[in-house]
């Protein structure tokens, strides 16, 4: 059973159709508080929630779910994706973070990944980064772009781009959101300040 929350009814209905096609039973909600109430009444294997909603946000819902149902996997959807938001969502316990607009394939792939719980070996991947790559990764997690990172590191933007490509290759990721999730799972986000 999958619970889906988005304040737009049409989005709820469209996502429910996509997930039902892959064999999931879906309960959808346009209000996060209604979803939270039903989590205590109905079995749920996965929660997918929009981040920005009136009254209770997806981040607030995630925080409440973590306190009462710590093992329930949560996927956050947002049209306002940025690195600090991804860091906050993953540090708050989100399993995955998907930026809107997303394709059906991206959504289905993320859901299958969450339900399959495939997690790479942390120790091996962390050891493979050089000292310079670790420093650059920490700057990426702070939300700094290539130009600012190059300035702070006293090198060219091209050098930062090269390091960033190496980091993404070594951590087996294809985009910044996955990079943030992987870096946090490896323990690199522990020293990052919480933004409110």
N, C-alpha and C positions, 0 to 999 in steps of 0.2 A: 504494500500500500504506500502510495506517495501522496504527500500533502503539498499543494502548490498555492502560493500566496502572491497576489498582485492586485493593486487597486483598480486595474482596468479589466473589466469582465471579459472583453474580447480576447485579451492576452491569455487569461485563464482558460477560456474555452479552446483556444488554438493549441495551447501547450498540452491540455488534457487529451486532445485528439492525438497529438504526436506520441505522447507517452503510452496511451492505451493501445496504439498500433504495435508497440514493442512488448505488449503483454502486462503492463502495469495498471493496477487499479488506481485511479486518481480522485482525490477529494480536493476541490479548489475553493479558495476563500478570497474575498476582496478586502478583508480586514484581518490584520495580524492577530488582534485580540480574540477574534472568533476561532482562528486556527489554533491558538494556544489553548483555548478552552477544550477544543475537540481532541487535542493531543492526549488529554487525560481520559478520554472516553473511548477512543478508537485506536486500534493498532496502527503504527506507522513505521515504515522501514527507512524512509527518506523524506526530508523536508527541503523544498526548493522555494526560496522567497526573494521577492524584489527587495532592493535596499531602501529606496526612497518611497515612503508611503505616508499618508496623513495619519495622525493619531499615534500609532506605534510603528516605528521603522523596522526594516528587516534586521538591522543591527541590534535593536532593542529586543526583538523576538529571539534572535540568536542567543543573546545574553541570558534571557529567561530560560530558554530551552537547555542551555549548557548547565544551568543550576539544577534543573529538575530531571533532565534526561541526557546526561553527559555523553552517552554512547550513540545518540541519534545523529546520523550524518546530515549535515546541512550544506546546501549549495546556495550561494548568494548570486542574484542576478542584478545587474545595474546598468543604466545608461549613462552613469556618471563615473565610469571607471577611471581610476588613476592609481598611481603606485601607493601613496599613503592610505587610500581607502582599502586597497587590496591587502596591505600589511595589517591594517586594523582588523579586517574581516577574518583573515587567516589566524592572526594572533588571538582573536576572540573565539576561535574554534571552528570556523567554516572549513569544510573539507575542500570545497572548490569555489571558484569565483568566475563568473561568466559575464562578459560585457555585452550589453545590448547595442545595436541589434545583433542577434545571433542566428545562425542557421539551424535548421532542424538537426543536421548532422552533428554540429557542435554540441547541442543540448543532449542528444541521444548518447554521444560518445562520453560526455561528462557523467551522465547518469549511470551508464554501464561501468565506467571506471570507479565511481563511488560504490556501487553495489558489489563490484568485484574486489574492491579494496586492494588494488595493486600498488604497493609502496616500494620504491627502489632502496637499495642498501645505502644508508646514510653515511656510515663511516668511510666507505670507499670513495664516494663522491666528494666528501669534504676534504679528504687528504689530497685529492688530485688538483686542487686549486693552488696557484702560486700565491705568495704573500701580496704581490701587486694586485692580483685578481680578487683576493679577499677584501683588500682596501677598496677597490672599485665597486665590488658588490655591495659593500656597506654604504657607499655613497649613493648607489642606485636605490637601495632600500630607504634612504633618507629623502628620495624623490628628486635627486639632482640629475639634471640632463647631461648630455655628453660635453657640451661647451663648458658648463660650470665645473664638471669633474676634471676636464682637461686643465682648466685654470688652477684648480686646487692642487692638482698633481704636477703642475708645471710641465705639461707635455702637450702634444698636439691632439686635436679632436680625433684625427685619424687613428692615433695610438689608442685612445679610449675605445673607439669603435672596434678596433682589432681585439682588445682585451675583452670587451663585452661579448663579441662573437665567440671567443674562446670559452668564456664562462658559460654561455648558453649551450654550446656544444658539449662541454664537460658535464653539465647538469642535465643534459638530454631534454632541453626545452626549446620551444619555437617562438615564444612570445613573452612579453614582460610580465603578464599576469602569472603565467606558469613559473617564470623565473622567481618571482616574489614568493609564491607558494613553496617552491622547492627550497629556496634559501631559508625560509622560516622553518621548514621541516628539518633542515640540517642544523638549526640552532643559531643562524646568523641574525635573526630578528630579535633575539632575547634582550639585546642592549638598546633596542630602538625605543624612543619615548612614545607613549600613547598620545595620539592627537584626539582632541574632542571636538 
